[in-house]
Amino acid sequence: MLRHIRGVTDEEVEEEFNDILTASEASKQVKNPWKNIMKRQYRPQLTMAILIPFFQRFTGINVVLFYAPVLFKTIGFGANASLGSSLITGAVNLLATFVSIYGIDKWGRRFLFLEGGIRLFVFQVLLGTLIGWKFGVTGDVTALPKWYAILVVILICTYVAGYAWSWGSLGWLVPSEIFPLEIRSAAQSIVVSVNMFFTFIVAQLFLTMLCHLKFGLFFFFAFFVAVMSVFIYFFLPETKNIPIEEMSTVWREHWFWKRFNNPEAQQS
């Protein structure tokens, strides 16, 4: 597999293969990962394990993907049109995921996070503005012009694409790259648990929030997109081309997290 990925001979990937074997053997010796992750020196990883999946769910993507037919029918599409539009958003999501796979190592994690965040914010605001302009808080619209319906579909598809190649894939990839062996099992469990918990919360509250906030729901999620983009800009270091075993050095050199990785902190 390494030879296939790297495009080189067995001899040229032997060192990397041996590193993988060593890491695998070391992982079997890890004890008390839940105790380890509570240590001060792992505070950056614990923070990321909680906030990245939390922010991933509060991009509003669940609202678009789970309830796309409801949204399309709400803005005046017929049943068949709403189903077709939902299939289009699904295809866009899949295509953008492949784009992300291609660009992750070329452009870097932070760039995709921030570019996706800007895209999500802009289109959440535009979508909320368009729906608020046409429907207000009453939803009484007799007929929608064709250009308006097409524009809404384009905005939603662009939004889905922006999510798929940024927070959609990176929300799972980046946590897997920043956890050392001694806390990985516990940290990954936290990532999955937080993600599933807030998926449940958003799904349960969506209809109630839609009834009360109406088009303001899109501004609600746009606020979280802005917050999480600022968080990524200031607090997440780049992990592109950095081996997992060297991530501790990255944390020690970060302007904020280095306070948790000094020798005194590691003794706490």
Helices and strands as residue ranges (DSSP letters): H 2-6, H 10-27, H 33-36, G 40-42, H 43-57, H 61-66, H 68-74, H 79-107, H 109-135, H 146-163, I 164-168, H 169-178, H 184-213, H 216-235, G 244-246, H 247-253, G 257-260, H 263-266
